Amino acid sequence: MASVATRISDLLAEATRRLRAAGIEEPRREARWLMARVLDISDSRLFAHADDIVDETDVGRYQDSVRRRAAHEPFAYVVGEQDFWGHALVVDRRVLVPRPETEVLIMEALALLPRASSSAQDHATWERGSRSQGGRPGWDNPRGGQDGRAPRGRRCVFPEIVPGLG
């Protein structure tokens, strides 16, 4: 049995309808973001190649992502990642999704410190492992700790910027 060829534009239109019906606030935007993630392409490429055919495996992955989001699963859980303080953190149902307000809290806390190191922002969160270097996303850290624990036994995520916690 031959499969029906599915274009990017058709998938986006259907996903937008489904997300809108589920009450998602920005259904068209989220449909695009999910598609860009599944196909690993930019938003602009989605527009430029809207008539491209999506292979069956990616169609299934995309439809599953849309189904999860339509069920109001947090977007970060669906894509497995959340940007925080300039770093992409790996997230899933076992962790709380970092909120944008937390970044404001960090900036306010840094402003109260007498003198933070010049590289405070670089040390504020764990560095993300580089996939191109074979790293495990979210855990590899050049300062130690490749097993999911804080680097070199540290208990605080921000030890370099808060004196006495490192």
C-alpha positions as CSV (number, residue, x, y, z in Angstrom):
1,M,0.0,0.0,0.0
2,A,1.5,3.4,-1.0
3,S,1.6,6.1,1.6
4,V,0.2,9.6,1.0
5,A,2.9,12.3,0.6
6,T,2.5,14.9,3.3
7,R,3.7,18.5,2.7
8,I,5.1,20.7,5.5
9,S,2.3,23.2,4.8
10,D,-0.4,20.6,5.2
11,L,1.0,19.3,8.5
12,L,1.3,22.9,9.8
13,A,-2.3,23.7,8.9
14,E,-3.7,20.6,10.6
15,A,-1.5,21.1,13.7
16,T,-2.6,24.7,13.9
17,R,-6.3,23.7,13.8
18,R,-5.7,21.0,16.4
19,L,-3.8,23.3,18.8
20,R,-6.4,26.1,18.4
21,A,-9.2,23.6,19.2
22,A,-7.3,22.6,22.3
23,G,-7.1,26.2,23.4
24,I,-3.3,26.7,23.0
25,E,-2.6,30.4,23.1
26,E,-0.5,30.7,19.9
27,P,-1.3,27.7,17.9
28,R,0.3,28.7,14.6
29,R,3.6,29.7,16.2
30,E,3.8,26.5,18.3
31,A,2.9,24.4,15.3
32,R,5.9,26.0,13.5
33,W,8.2,25.6,16.5
34,L,7.3,21.9,16.8
35,M,7.9,21.3,13.1
36,A,11.2,23.1,13.1
37,R,12.3,20.9,16.1
38,V,11.2,17.6,14.5
39,L,12.8,18.4,11.1
40,D,15.8,20.2,12.7
41,I,15.4,23.2,10.4
42,S,15.0,26.9,10.9
43,D,11.6,28.7,11.0
44,S,12.6,30.6,7.8
45,R,13.3,27.3,6.0
46,L,9.8,26.1,6.9
47,F,8.4,29.1,5.0
48,A,10.7,28.8,2.1
49,H,10.1,25.0,1.7
50,A,6.5,24.7,2.7
51,D,5.8,22.4,-0.2
52,D,8.5,19.9,0.7
53,I,7.4,16.4,1.5
54,V,8.0,15.1,5.0
55,D,9.0,11.5,5.4
56,E,6.7,9.2,7.3
57,T,8.9,8.9,10.4
58,D,9.0,12.6,10.9
59,V,5.3,12.9,10.2
60,G,4.7,10.5,13.1
61,R,7.1,12.3,15.4
62,Y,5.4,15.6,14.6
63,Q,1.9,14.3,15.1
64,D,2.9,12.8,18.4
65,S,4.4,16.2,19.5
66,V,1.2,18.0,18.5
67,R,-0.9,15.5,20.3
68,R,1.1,16.0,23.5
69,R,1.0,19.8,23.2
70,A,-2.7,19.7,22.5
71,A,-3.1,17.8,25.7
72,H,-1.5,20.8,27.4
73,E,1.8,19.1,28.2
74,P,4.3,22.0,28.7
75,F,6.1,22.9,25.4
76,A,9.5,22.4,27.1
77,Y,8.6,18.8,28.0
78,V,7.4,18.1,24.5
79,V,10.7,19.3,22.9
80,G,12.8,18.1,25.9
81,E,14.6,21.4,26.3
82,Q,14.2,24.9,27.9
83,D,16.4,27.9,27.4
84,F,17.5,29.4,30.7
85,W,20.1,32.1,31.3
86,G,21.4,31.6,27.7
87,H,21.8,27.9,28.1
88,A,19.6,25.1,26.7
89,L,18.7,22.9,29.7
90,V,17.4,19.3,29.2
91,V,14.0,18.9,30.8
92,D,11.3,16.3,31.1
93,R,8.4,15.4,33.4
94,R,10.8,14.7,36.3
95,V,11.9,18.4,36.6
96,L,10.2,21.8,36.9
97,V,10.5,24.0,33.8
98,P,12.6,27.0,34.6
99,R,10.4,30.1,34.5
100,P,11.4,33.4,32.8
101,E,10.9,35.2,36.2
102,T,13.8,33.2,37.6
103,E,16.2,34.9,35.2
104,V,15.0,38.3,36.5
105,L,15.6,37.0,40.1
106,I,19.1,36.0,39.1
107,M,19.8,39.4,37.6
108,E,18.5,41.1,40.7
109,A,20.6,38.9,42.9
110,L,23.7,39.6,40.9
111,A,23.1,43.3,41.1
112,L,23.1,43.0,44.9
113,L,26.5,41.3,45.1
114,P,29.4,43.5,46.0
115,R,31.5,42.3,43.1
116,A,30.6,39.3,41.0
117,S,33.3,37.7,38.9
118,S,33.5,38.9,35.3
119,S,32.5,35.5,34.1
120,A,29.5,35.2,36.4
121,Q,27.1,34.7,33.5
122,D,29.3,31.9,32.1
123,H,29.3,30.1,35.4
124,A,25.7,30.8,36.4
125,T,24.4,27.5,34.9
126,W,26.0,24.3,33.9
127,E,27.4,24.3,30.4
128,R,25.5,22.2,27.9
129,G,27.4,19.3,26.4
130,S,28.2,19.7,22.8
131,R,26.5,17.1,20.6
132,S,29.1,17.7,17.9
133,Q,31.8,16.6,20.4
134,G,29.8,13.5,21.5
135,G,28.7,15.1,24.7
136,R,25.5,14.1,26.5
137,P,23.2,17.2,26.3
138,G,22.7,19.0,29.6
139,W,25.3,17.1,31.7
140,D,28.8,17.3,30.3
141,N,30.7,20.0,32.0
142,P,34.4,20.9,31.4
143,R,34.8,21.7,35.1
144,G,33.9,18.1,36.1
145,G,30.8,16.1,36.9
146,Q,29.7,14.1,33.9
147,D,27.4,11.9,35.8
148,G,24.4,14.2,36.3
149,R,25.7,15.7,39.6
150,A,27.0,19.1,40.3
151,P,30.6,19.6,39.1
152,R,33.2,18.3,41.5
153,G,30.8,17.7,44.3
154,R,29.2,21.2,44.3
155,R,25.7,21.5,45.7
156,C,24.8,24.9,44.4
157,V,24.1,25.7,40.7
158,F,25.7,29.2,41.2
159,P,28.7,28.5,43.4
160,E,31.1,30.7,41.4
161,I,29.1,33.9,41.8
162,V,28.1,33.5,45.5
163,P,31.2,33.6,47.7
164,G,31.4,30.7,50.2
165,L,29.1,28.4,48.4
166,G,31.6,26.8,46.1
